[in-house]
């Protein structure tokens, strides 16, 4: 990617269990995209029930970011989340 170009970003928003994962898994391969999860509950390992976390198989179809970062007993603030998201965005931007 040319340094003056800006990568396209697509945002898929909606309530839990509304079909966002299915849509993103269908679109991401066609767009050669990765998924940056902005769901605050998905950062916690073991919090699979009630969060509609993408399955391991779904996460193998398309690379996901910001999932299973910390244990549920660990503190993880919005500042941590923001910094992690910005880091992933920067890495993806560098990849082109």
Biopython code that builds the backbone (N, CA, C, O; Angstrom):
import numpy as np
from Bio.PDB.StructureBuilder import StructureBuilder

atoms = [
    (1, "UNK", "N", (0.850, -1.180, 0.000)),
    (1, "UNK", "CA", (0.000, 0.000, 0.000)),
    (1, "UNK", "C", (0.889, 1.235, 0.000)),
    (1, "UNK", "O", (1.879, 1.302, 0.728)),
    (2, "UNK", "N", (0.537, 2.177, -0.797)),
    (2, "UNK", "CA", (1.229, 3.456, -0.858)),
    (2, "UNK", "C", (1.067, 4.170, 0.487)),
    (2, "UNK", "O", (-0.040, 4.199, 1.025)),
    (3, "UNK", "N", (2.144, 4.752, 1.050)),
    (3, "UNK", "CA", (2.034, 5.420, 2.354)),
    (3, "UNK", "C", (0.996, 6.527, 2.403)),
    (3, "UNK", "O", (0.513, 6.868, 3.482)),
    (4, "UNK", "N", (0.645, 7.093, 1.259)),
    (4, "UNK", "CA", (-0.355, 8.162, 1.253)),
    (4, "UNK", "C", (-1.777, 7.614, 1.166)),
    (4, "UNK", "O", (-2.740, 8.365, 1.323)),
    (5, "UNK", "N", (-1.913, 6.322, 0.919)),
    (5, "UNK", "CA", (-3.239, 5.719, 0.852)),
    (5, "UNK", "C", (-3.717, 5.363, 2.255)),
    (5, "UNK", "O", (-2.916, 5.073, 3.144)),
    (6, "UNK", "N", (-4.999, 5.388, 2.433)),
    (6, "UNK", "CA", (-5.600, 4.978, 3.690)),
    (6, "UNK", "C", (-6.342, 3.674, 3.462)),
    (6, "UNK", "O", (-7.113, 3.543, 2.511)),
    (7, "UNK", "N", (-6.104, 2.715, 4.340)),
    (7, "UNK", "CA", (-6.791, 1.431, 4.229)),
    (7, "UNK", "C", (-8.281, 1.628, 4.448)),
    (7, "UNK", "O", (-8.704, 2.456, 5.255)),
    (8, "UNK", "N", (-9.062, 0.856, 3.719)),
    (8, "UNK", "CA", (-10.502, 0.913, 3.925)),
    (8, "UNK", "C", (-10.845, 0.187, 5.210)),
    (8, "UNK", "O", (-10.248, -0.837, 5.541)),
    (9, "UNK", "N", (-11.799, 0.722, 5.919)),
    (9, "UNK", "CA", (-12.294, 0.100, 7.134)),
    (9, "UNK", "C", (-13.796, -0.054, 6.994)),
    (9, "UNK", "O", (-14.492, 0.845, 6.522)),
    (10, "UNK", "N", (-14.274, -1.201, 7.411)),
    (10, "UNK", "CA", (-15.700, -1.463, 7.401)),
    (10, "UNK", "C", (-16.121, -1.754, 8.831)),
    (10, "UNK", "O", (-15.457, -2.515, 9.534)),
    (11, "UNK", "N", (-17.200, -1.164, 9.254)),
    (11, "UNK", "CA", (-17.697, -1.369, 10.605)),
    (11, "UNK", "C", (-19.026, -2.094, 10.527)),
    (11, "UNK", "O", (-19.938, -1.672, 9.816)),
    (12, "UNK", "N", (-19.125, -3.174, 11.255)),
    (12, "UNK", "CA", (-20.344, -3.968, 11.305)),
    (12, "UNK", "C", (-20.842, -3.923, 12.744)),
    (12, "UNK", "O", (-20.236, -4.516, 13.637)),
    (13, "UNK", "N", (-21.936, -3.225, 12.962)),
    (13, "UNK", "CA", (-22.442, -2.986, 14.306)),
    (13, "UNK", "C", (-23.809, -3.609, 14.486)),
    (13, "UNK", "O", (-24.598, -3.679, 13.544)),
    (14, "UNK", "N", (-24.088, -4.061, 15.695)),
    (14, "UNK", "CA", (-25.393, -4.618, 16.005)),
    (14, "UNK", "C", (-25.359, -5.312, 17.347)),
    (14, "UNK", "O", (-24.287, -5.517, 17.915)),
    (15, "UNK", "N", (-26.524, -5.676, 17.862)),
    (15, "UNK", "CA", (-26.580, -6.341, 19.163)),
    (15, "UNK", "C", (-26.002, -7.757, 19.105)),
    (15, "UNK", "O", (-25.831, -8.332, 18.030)),
    (16, "UNK", "N", (-25.709, -8.299, 20.277)),
    (16, "UNK", "CA", (-25.206, -9.665, 20.386)),
    (16, "UNK", "C", (-26.166, -10.631, 19.704)),
    (16, "UNK", "O", (-27.385, -10.513, 19.828)),
    (17, "UNK", "N", (-25.596, -11.581, 18.986)),
    (17, "UNK", "CA", (-26.337, -12.657, 18.314)),
    (17, "UNK", "C", (-27.245, -12.145, 17.192)),
    (17, "UNK", "O", (-28.285, -12.742, 16.914)),
    (18, "UNK", "N", (-26.853, -11.041, 16.549)),
    (18, "UNK", "CA", (-27.662, -10.503, 15.452)),
    (18, "UNK", "C", (-27.153, -10.928, 14.078)),
    (18, "UNK", "O", (-27.725, -10.537, 13.060)),
    (19, "UNK", "N", (-26.078, -11.729, 14.039)),
    (19, "UNK", "CA", (-25.570, -12.219, 12.766)),
    (19, "UNK", "C", (-24.320, -11.524, 12.264)),
    (19, "UNK", "O", (-23.904, -11.748, 11.127)),
    (20, "UNK", "N", (-23.712, -10.682, 13.092)),
    (20, "UNK", "CA", (-22.508, -9.959, 12.667)),
    (20, "UNK", "C", (-21.372, -10.906, 12.299)),
    (20, "UNK", "O", (-20.680, -10.691, 11.304)),
    (21, "UNK", "N", (-21.179, -11.950, 13.095)),
    (21, "UNK", "CA", (-20.081, -12.886, 12.829)),
    (21, "UNK", "C", (-20.274, -13.572, 11.488)),
    (21, "UNK", "O", (-19.328, -13.672, 10.707)),
    (22, "UNK", "N", (-21.469, -14.041, 11.210)),
    (22, "UNK", "CA", (-21.732, -14.720, 9.933)),
    (22, "UNK", "C", (-21.466, -13.790, 8.757)),
    (22, "UNK", "O", (-20.866, -14.199, 7.762)),
    (23, "UNK", "N", (-21.904, -12.559, 8.865)),
    (23, "UNK", "CA", (-21.684, -11.591, 7.784)),
    (23, "UNK", "C", (-20.197, -11.301, 7.627)),
    (23, "UNK", "O", (-19.678, -11.273, 6.511)),
    (24, "UNK", "N", (-19.512, -11.085, 8.752)),
    (24, "UNK", "CA", (-18.081, -10.770, 8.663)),
    (24, "UNK", "C", (-17.283, -11.943, 8.114)),
    (24, "UNK", "O", (-16.327, -11.737, 7.367)),
    (25, "UNK", "N", (-17.656, -13.171, 8.469)),
    (25, "UNK", "CA", (-16.952, -14.344, 7.947)),
    (25, "UNK", "C", (-17.209, -14.542, 6.459)),
    (25, "UNK", "O", (-16.370, -15.103, 5.754)),
    (26, "UNK", "N", (-18.352, -14.091, 5.982)),
    (26, "UNK", "CA", (-18.643, -14.180, 4.547)),
    (26, "UNK", "C", (-17.923, -13.084, 3.766)),
    (26, "UNK", "O", (-17.445, -13.325, 2.658)),
    (27, "UNK", "N", (-17.842, -11.890, 4.334)),
    (27, "UNK", "CA", (-17.251, -10.757, 3.621)),
    (27, "UNK", "C", (-15.730, -10.694, 3.693)),
    (27, "UNK", "O", (-15.078, -10.372, 2.700)),
    (28, "UNK", "N", (-15.162, -10.992, 4.846)),
    (28, "UNK", "CA", (-13.722, -10.798, 5.053)),
    (28, "UNK", "C", (-12.852, -11.512, 4.019)),
    (28, "UNK", "O", (-11.919, -10.897, 3.503)),
    (29, "UNK", "N", (-13.111, -12.777, 3.693)),
    (29, "UNK", "CA", (-12.265, -13.422, 2.676)),
    (29, "UNK", "C", (-12.370, -12.751, 1.305)),
    (29, "UNK", "O", (-11.387, -12.690, 0.566)),
    (30, "UNK", "N", (-13.542, -12.257, 0.971)),
    (30, "UNK", "CA", (-13.735, -11.594, -0.322)),
    (30, "UNK", "C", (-13.003, -10.258, -0.378)),
    (30, "UNK", "O", (-12.605, -9.800, -1.449)),
    (31, "UNK", "N", (-12.831, -9.640, 0.785)),
    (31, "UNK", "CA", (-12.175, -8.334, 0.866)),
    (31, "UNK", "C", (-10.711, -8.453, 1.283)),
    (31, "UNK", "O", (-10.018, -7.446, 1.429)),
    (32, "UNK", "N", (-10.244, -9.686, 1.472)),
    (32, "UNK", "CA", (-8.895, -9.934, 1.984)),
    (32, "UNK", "C", (-8.686, -9.138, 3.271)),
    (32, "UNK", "O", (-7.688, -8.437, 3.435)),
    (33, "UNK", "N", (-9.650, -9.266, 4.173)),
    (33, "UNK", "CA", (-9.670, -8.481, 5.402)),
    (33, "UNK", "C", (-9.483, -9.362, 6.629)),
    (33, "UNK", "O", (-9.665, -10.578, 6.576)),
    (34, "UNK", "N", (-9.121, -8.728, 7.722)),
    (34, "UNK", "CA", (-9.052, -9.367, 9.021)),
    (34, "UNK", "C", (-10.103, -8.716, 9.906)),
    (34, "UNK", "O", (-10.590, -7.626, 9.606)),
    (35, "UNK", "N", (-10.449, -9.388, 10.996)),
    (35, "UNK", "CA", (-11.504, -8.891, 11.872)),
    (35, "UNK", "C", (-10.894, -8.373, 13.166)),
    (35, "UNK", "O", (-10.184, -9.092, 13.868)),
    (36, "UNK", "N", (-11.177, -7.138, 13.462)),
    (36, "UNK", "CA", (-10.748, -6.498, 14.700)),
    (36, "UNK", "C", (-11.980, -6.399, 15.592)),
    (36, "UNK", "O", (-12.830, -5.529, 15.401)),
    (37, "UNK", "N", (-12.066, -7.297, 16.563)),
    (37, "UNK", "CA", (-13.229, -7.330, 17.442)),
    (37, "UNK", "C", (-13.177, -6.162, 18.414)),
    (37, "UNK", "O", (-12.167, -5.946, 19.084)),
    (38, "UNK", "N", (-14.248, -5.425, 18.486)),
    (38, "UNK", "CA", (-14.334, -4.313, 19.429)),
    (38, "UNK", "C", (-15.347, -4.603, 20.530)),
    (38, "UNK", "O", (-15.875, -3.688, 21.162)),
    (39, "UNK", "N", (-15.609, -5.886, 20.749)),
    (39, "UNK", "CA", (-16.520, -6.323, 21.802)),
    (39, "UNK", "C", (-15.728, -6.464, 23.099)),
    (39, "UNK", "O", (-14.823, -7.294, 23.186)),
    (40, "UNK", "N", (-16.058, -5.673, 24.085)),
    (40, "UNK", "CA", (-15.274, -5.648, 25.329)),
    (40, "UNK", "C", (-15.275, -6.978, 26.069)),
    (40, "UNK", "O", (-14.331, -7.249, 26.812)),
    (41, "UNK", "N", (-16.277, -7.809, 25.904)),
    (41, "UNK", "CA", (-16.318, -9.090, 26.612)),
    (41, "UNK", "C", (-15.454, -10.154, 25.944)),
    (41, "UNK", "O", (-15.054, -11.120, 26.593)),
    (42, "UNK", "N", (-15.167, -9.990, 24.674)),
    (42, "UNK", "CA", (-14.408, -11.014, 23.960)),
    (42, "UNK", "C", (-12.923, -10.987, 24.285)),
    (42, "UNK", "O", (-12.199, -11.905, 23.899)),
    (43, "UNK", "N", (-12.452, -9.968, 24.978)),
    (43, "UNK", "CA", (-11.038, -9.943, 25.374)),
    (43, "UNK", "C", (-10.757, -10.977, 26.459)),
    (43, "UNK", "O", (-9.601, -11.339, 26.678)),
    (44, "UNK", "N", (-11.792, -11.454, 27.139)),
    (44, "UNK", "CA", (-11.605, -12.372, 28.264)),
    (44, "UNK", "C", (-11.635, -13.835, 27.828)),
    (44, "UNK", "O", (-12.595, -14.293, 27.209)),
    (45, "UNK", "N", (-10.564, -14.558, 28.164)),
    (45, "UNK", "CA", (-10.501, -15.996, 27.904)),
    (45, "UNK", "C", (-11.556, -16.705, 28.750)),
    (45, "UNK", "O", (-11.793, -16.341, 29.902)),
    (46, "UNK", "N", (-12.178, -17.714, 28.165)),
    (46, "UNK", "CA", (-13.141, -18.524, 28.892)),
    (46, "UNK", "C", (-14.529, -17.926, 28.984)),
    (46, "UNK", "O", (-15.430, -18.556, 29.537)),
    (47, "UNK", "N", (-14.723, -16.752, 28.470)),
    (47, "UNK", "CA", (-16.032, -16.093, 28.527)),
    (47, "UNK", "C", (-16.776, -16.332, 27.213)),
    (47, "UNK", "O", (-17.161, -15.387, 26.524)),
    (48, "UNK", "N", (-16.969, -17.592, 26.883)),
    (48, "UNK", "CA", (-17.564, -17.938, 25.595)),
    (48, "UNK", "C", (-19.093, -17.929, 25.638)),
    (48, "UNK", "O", (-19.740, -17.522, 24.673)),
    (49, "UNK", "N", (-19.661, -18.370, 26.741)),
    (49, "UNK", "CA", (-21.114, -18.415, 26.846)),
    (49, "UNK", "C", (-21.675, -17.017, 27.074)),
    (49, "UNK", "O", (-21.146, -16.249, 27.877)),
    (50, "UNK", "N", (-22.731, -16.700, 26.372)),
    (50, "UNK", "CA", (-23.386, -15.410, 26.542)),
    (50, "UNK", "C", (-22.722, -14.255, 25.815)),
    (50, "UNK", "O", (-23.218, -13.130, 25.865)),
    (51, "UNK", "N", (-21.606, -14.513, 25.140)),
    (51, "UNK", "CA", (-20.919, -13.438, 24.428)),
    (51, "UNK", "C", (-20.987, -13.601, 22.918)),
    (51, "UNK", "O", (-20.622, -12.685, 22.182)),
    (52, "UNK", "N", (-21.443, -14.739, 22.452)),
    (52, "UNK", "CA", (-21.471, -15.046, 21.011)),
    (52, "UNK", "C", (-20.073, -14.939, 20.406)),
    (52, "UNK", "O", (-19.906, -14.487, 19.273)),
    (53, "UNK", "N", (-19.074, -15.361, 21.180)),
    (53, "UNK", "CA", (-17.685, -15.342, 20.707)),
    (53, "UNK", "C", (-17.557, -16.272, 19.507)),
    (53, "UNK", "O", (-18.082, -17.385, 19.533)),
    (54, "UNK", "N", (-16.864, -15.833, 18.454)),
    (54, "UNK", "CA", (-16.645, -16.719, 17.305)),
    (54, "UNK", "C", (-15.920, -17.990, 17.758)),
    (54, "UNK", "O", (-15.009, -17.937, 18.584)),
    (55, "UNK", "N", (-16.333, -19.115, 17.212)),
    (55, "UNK", "CA", (-15.718, -20.393, 17.571)),
    (55, "UNK", "C", (-14.281, -20.445, 17.062)),
    (55, "UNK", "O", (-13.865, -19.624, 16.245)),
    (56, "UNK", "N", (-13.531, -21.425, 17.561)),
    (56, "UNK", "CA", (-12.152, -21.611, 17.097)),
    (56, "UNK", "C", (-12.138, -21.864, 15.595)),
    (56, "UNK", "O", (-11.260, -21.368, 14.889)),
    (57, "UNK", "N", (-13.102, -22.631, 15.106)),
    (57, "UNK", "CA", (-13.180, -22.909, 13.665)),
    (57, "UNK", "C", (-13.448, -21.631, 12.882)),
    (57, "UNK", "O", (-12.848, -21.411, 11.830)),
    (58, "UNK", "N", (-14.338, -20.794, 13.383)),
    (58, "UNK", "CA", (-14.632, -19.523, 12.702)),
    (58, "UNK", "C", (-13.416, -18.606, 12.717)),
    (58, "UNK", "O", (-13.154, -17.895, 11.747)),
    (59, "UNK", "N", (-12.679, -18.626, 13.817)),
    (59, "UNK", "CA", (-11.490, -17.782, 13.908)),
    (59, "UNK", "C", (-10.370, -18.272, 12.998)),
    (59, "UNK", "O", (-9.457, -17.511, 12.678)),
    (60, "UNK", "N", (-10.430, -19.532, 12.579)),
    (60, "UNK", "CA", (-9.437, -20.043, 11.633)),
    (60, "UNK", "C", (-9.756, -19.635, 10.200)),
    (60, "UNK", "O", (-8.857, -19.561, 9.361)),
    (61, "UNK", "N", (-11.024, -19.371, 9.915)),
    (61, "UNK", "CA", (-11.428, -18.956, 8.567)),
    (61, "UNK", "C", (-10.845, -17.583, 8.247)),
    (61, "UNK", "O", (-10.330, -17.354, 7.152)),
    (62, "UNK", "N", (-10.933, -16.683, 9.208)),
    (62, "UNK", "CA", (-10.446, -15.307, 9.060)),
    (62, "UNK", "C", (-9.703, -14.943, 10.341)),
    (62, "UNK", "O", (-10.162, -15.260, 11.438)),
    (63, "UNK", "N", (-8.572, -14.285, 10.205)),
    (63, "UNK", "CA", (-7.810, -13.887, 11.388)),
    (63, "UNK", "C", (-8.593, -12.844, 12.184)),
    (63, "UNK", "O", (-9.058, -11.841, 11.643)),
    (64, "UNK", "N", (-8.724, -13.110, 13.481)),
    (64, "UNK", "CA", (-9.409, -12.210, 14.408)),
    (64, "UNK", "C", (-8.384, -11.588, 15.351)),
    (64, "UNK", "O", (-7.350, -12.188, 15.645)),
    (65, "UNK", "N", (-8.681, -10.398, 15.812)),
    (65, "UNK", "CA", (-7.826, -9.693, 16.762)),
    (65, "UNK", "C", (-8.647, -9.275, 17.974)),
    (65, "UNK", "O", (-9.859, -9.081, 17.878)),
    (66, "UNK", "N", (-7.985, -9.139, 19.102)),
    (66, "UNK", "CA", (-8.554, -8.666, 20.369)),
    (66, "UNK", "C", (-9.552, -9.650, 20.970)),
    (66, "UNK", "O", (-10.549, -9.245, 21.569)),
    (67, "UNK", "N", (-9.283, -10.930, 20.808)),
    (67, "UNK", "CA", (-10.101, -11.983, 21.410)),
    (67, "UNK", "C", (-9.197, -12.817, 22.308)),
    (67, "UNK", "O", (-8.077, -13.161, 21.929)),
    (68, "UNK", "N", (-9.692, -13.140, 23.503)),
    (68, "UNK", "CA", (-8.976, -13.990, 24.465)),
    (68, "UNK", "C", (-7.624, -13.409, 24.872)),
    (68, "UNK", "O", (-6.621, -14.122, 24.885)),
    (69, "UNK", "N", (-7.592, -12.146, 25.197)),
    (69, "UNK", "CA", (-6.338, -11.488, 25.573)),
    (69, "UNK", "C", (-5.953, -11.698, 27.032)),
    (69, "UNK", "O", (-4.773, -11.858, 27.343)),
    (70, "UNK", "N", (-6.933, -11.698, 27.925)),
    (70, "UNK", "CA", (-6.648, -11.771, 29.359)),
    (70, "UNK", "C", (-7.638, -12.705, 30.045)),
    (70, "UNK", "O", (-8.708, -13.003, 29.514)),
    (71, "UNK", "N", (-7.257, -13.158, 31.239)),
    (71, "UNK", "CA", (-8.163, -13.966, 32.043)),
    (71, "UNK", "C", (-9.238, -13.105, 32.675)),
    (71, "UNK", "O", (-9.051, -11.898, 32.831)),
    (72, "UNK", "N", (-10.370, -13.710, 33.043)),
    (72, "UNK", "CA", (-11.463, -12.928, 33.632)),
    (72, "UNK", "C", (-11.113, -12.335, 34.995)),
    (72, "UNK", "O", (-11.806, -11.442, 35.482)),
    (73, "UNK", "N", (-10.041, -12.832, 35.611)),
    (73, "UNK", "CA", (-9.624, -12.307, 36.908)),
    (73, "UNK", "C", (-8.627, -11.156, 36.783)),
    (73, "UNK", "O", (-8.181, -10.601, 37.788)),
    (74, "UNK", "N", (-8.282, -10.804, 35.549)),
    (74, "UNK", "CA", (-7.319, -9.733, 35.314)),
    (74, "UNK", "C", (-8.033, -8.420, 35.007)),
    (74, "UNK", "O", (-9.096, -8.401, 34.386)),
    (75, "UNK", "N", (-7.431, -7.337, 35.452)),
    (75, "UNK", "CA", (-7.980, -6.014, 35.160)),
    (75, "UNK", "C", (-7.647, -5.650, 33.716)),
    (75, "UNK", "O", (-6.513, -5.822, 33.268)),
    (76, "UNK", "N", (-8.623, -5.157, 33.012)),
    (76, "UNK", "CA", (-8.416, -4.739, 31.623)),
    (76, "UNK", "C", (-9.326, -3.547, 31.373)),
    (76, "UNK", "O", (-10.533, -3.702, 31.184)),
    (77, "UNK", "N", (-8.750, -2.380, 31.374)),
    (77, "UNK", "CA", (-9.518, -1.138, 31.282)),
    (77, "UNK", "C", (-9.777, -0.741, 29.829)),
    (77, "UNK", "O", (-9.235, -1.335, 28.897)),
    (78, "UNK", "N", (-10.605, 0.261, 29.668)),
    (78, "UNK", "CA", (-10.867, 0.800, 28.338)),
    (78, "UNK", "C", (-9.586, 1.377, 27.744)),
    (78, "UNK", "O", (-9.408, 1.363, 26.526)),
    (79, "UNK", "N", (-8.699, 1.880, 28.586)),
    (79, "UNK", "CA", (-7.411, 2.393, 28.094)),
    (79, "UNK", "C", (-6.561, 1.259, 27.529)),
    (79, "UNK", "O", (-5.935, 1.416, 26.480)),
    (80, "UNK", "N", (-6.537, 0.114, 28.221)),
    (80, "UNK", "CA", (-5.823, -1.055, 27.695)),
    (80, "UNK", "C", (-6.416, -1.462, 26.343)),
    (80, "UNK", "O", (-5.696, -1.724, 25.379)),
    (81, "UNK", "N", (-7.749, -1.508, 26.307)),
    (81, "UNK", "CA", (-8.462, -1.926, 25.097)),
    (81, "UNK", "C", (-8.146, -0.984, 23.935)),
    (81, "UNK", "O", (-7.863, -1.426, 22.821)),
    (82, "UNK", "N", (-8.198, 0.304, 24.211)),
    (82, "UNK", "CA", (-7.903, 1.306, 23.179)),
    (82, "UNK", "C", (-6.483, 1.135, 22.657)),
    (82, "UNK", "O", (-6.260, 1.133, 21.446)),
    (83, "UNK", "N", (-5.531, 0.992, 23.556)),
    (83, "UNK", "CA", (-4.134, 0.842, 23.143)),
    (83, "UNK", "C", (-3.925, -0.417, 22.310)),
    (83, "UNK", "O", (-3.197, -0.395, 21.318)),
    (84, "UNK", "N", (-4.559, -1.507, 22.712)),
    (84, "UNK", "CA", (-4.433, -2.756, 21.952)),
    (84, "UNK", "C", (-5.049, -2.606, 20.563)),
    (84, "UNK", "O", (-4.478, -3.071, 19.576)),
    (85, "UNK", "N", (-6.209, -1.957, 20.484)),
    (85, "UNK", "CA", (-6.864, -1.753, 19.188)),
    (85, "UNK", "C", (-6.016, -0.873, 18.276)),
    (85, "UNK", "O", (-5.884, -1.158, 17.086)),
    (86, "UNK", "N", (-5.447, 0.183, 18.823)),
    (86, "UNK", "CA", (-4.596, 1.062, 18.016)),
    (86, "UNK", "C", (-3.337, 0.337, 17.548)),
    (86, "UNK", "O", (-2.866, 0.566, 16.434)),
    (87, "UNK", "N", (-2.793, -0.534, 18.391)),
    (87, "UNK", "CA", (-1.611, -1.308, 18.012)),
    (87, "UNK", "C", (-1.930, -2.248, 16.849)),
    (87, "UNK", "O", (-1.168, -2.335, 15.886)),
    (88, "UNK", "N", (-3.059, -2.947, 16.945)),
    (88, "UNK", "CA", (-3.457, -3.854, 15.860)),
    (88, "UNK", "C", (-3.696, -3.061, 14.584)),
    (88, "UNK", "O", (-3.261, -3.469, 13.507)),
    (89, "UNK", "N", (-4.383, -1.938, 14.697)),
    (89, "UNK", "CA", (-4.641, -1.111, 13.519)),
    (89, "UNK", "C", (-3.328, -0.672, 12.870)),
    (89, "UNK", "O", (-3.201, -0.703, 11.646)),
    (90, "UNK", "N", (-2.373, -0.274, 13.668)),
    (90, "UNK", "CA", (-1.072, 0.144, 13.149)),
    (90, "UNK", "C", (-0.369, -1.010, 12.435)),
    (90, "UNK", "O", (0.194, -0.825, 11.356)),
    (91, "UNK", "N", (-0.401, -2.193, 13.035)),
    (91, "UNK", "CA", (0.225, -3.366, 12.419)),
    (91, "UNK", "C", (-0.441, -3.715, 11.089)),
    (91, "UNK", "O", (0.237, -4.027, 10.110)),
    (92, "UNK", "N", (-1.766, -3.659, 11.062)),
    (92, "UNK", "CA", (-2.488, -3.964, 9.822)),
    (92, "UNK", "C", (-2.191, -2.921, 8.751)),
    (92, "UNK", "O", (-2.053, -3.255, 7.575)),
    (93, "UNK", "N", (-2.096, -1.671, 9.157)),
    (93, "UNK", "CA", (-1.778, -0.594, 8.216)),
    (93, "UNK", "C", (-0.398, -0.825, 7.603)),
    (93, "UNK", "O", (-0.213, -0.626, 6.402)),
    (94, "UNK", "N", (0.563, -1.240, 8.411)),
    (94, "UNK", "CA", (1.916, -1.494, 7.916)),
    (94, "UNK", "C", (1.954, -2.680, 6.959)),
    (94, "UNK", "O", (2.743, -2.702, 6.015)),
    (95, "UNK", "N", (1.089, -3.672, 7.215)),
    (95, "UNK", "CA", (1.026, -4.844, 6.334)),
    (95, "UNK", "C", (0.471, -4.484, 4.966)),
    (95, "UNK", "O", (0.792, -5.109, 3.956)),
    (96, "UNK", "N", (-0.370, -3.461, 4.963)),
    (96, "UNK", "CA", (-0.985, -3.061, 3.705)),
    (96, "UNK", "C", (-2.180, -3.860, 3.478)),
    (96, "UNK", "O", (-2.857, -3.684, 2.465)),
]
sb = StructureBuilder()
sb.init_structure("model")
sb.init_model(0)
sb.init_chain("A")
sb.init_seg("    ")
for serial, (resi, resn, name, xyz) in enumerate(atoms, 1):
    if name == "N":
        sb.init_residue(resn, " ", resi, " ")
    sb.init_atom(name, np.array(xyz, "f"), 0.0, 1.0, " ", f" {name:<3s}", serial, name[0])
structure = sb.get_structure()
